[in-house]
C-alpha cells in the first residue's frame, strides 16, 4: 500500500477525527479510503445513468415484460 500525506485545516481535521470516533473507523485513513470508494461508486453510477439517458428507449415494461421476467427467474432458479 502506498502512503499519501494530506494537509487539512484544523476544522476539517476535527471533523475527520469525530467521524472516526463516532462511526467506528479504526483510523482516519480508513475513513478517507471509504470516502474515496464511495466517490468512485458515485462516478460509476453517474456514468451508467448518463449512458442510459442517452440510449434509445427500450420496450415498455408492461405486464407481459414482467411475466416473461418472472418466468426467466423461475427457470434460472431450477437449473
ABEGO torsion letter per residue (X at the ends): XBBBBBBBBAAAAAAAAAAAAAAGBABAAAAAAAAAAAAAAAAAAAAAAAAAAABBBBBBBBAAAAAAAAAAAAAAAAX
